[in-house]
Amino acid sequence: MARYRWASLLGAVAVWAACSSIPSSFAAEDDKGFKWIQPNEIVWEERDEGPDLAVIAGDPTKEGFYVIRARFAPGVMSRPHFHPTDRHVTVISGTWWAGRGPNFDPNDTIPLGPGSYMMHPAGEVHFDGAKDVEAIVEIKGIGPAPTVPYTQR
């Protein structure tokens, strides 16, 4: 069990470090501070495990507001975890499957399509991802917002 917790901690640190190394995606800014980006200009950090990530605004590893996007390839699902702050998730494309609680079961998930919204309350265990089609979600919250595997609770 201690070995599993250590591996989970290393996984959480890897996710945290990955988010901190992703450059902000803003492609343009005017002299008044308006910023914008087109979908094809988003800078994605492709990852071997878990979803690809893109920081749209802010920095989820630091204090303050952030916006990130997560791109789940078909079949990629997170394992039960939680975050220390509320997270607000909007589905951009595909079908995103969301489960609640510590027992990982992809069959016990809610399908959410484009335009759907879900709030993950601080400290509540959940898991999520894509089944048969890619899903892209936008996540907003107040950092720092690490992903903490359920086993560390």
PyMOL commands that set and color helices and strands:
alter all, ss='L'
color gray80, all
select helices_A, chain A and resi 2-21+39-41+150-152
alter helices_A, ss='H'
color red, helices_A
select strands_A, chain A and resi 28-29+35-36+52-57+64-72+81-82+87-93+96-100+110-112+117-120+126-129+135-143+148-149
alter strands_A, ss='S'
color yellow, strands_A
deselect
rebuild
show_as cartoon
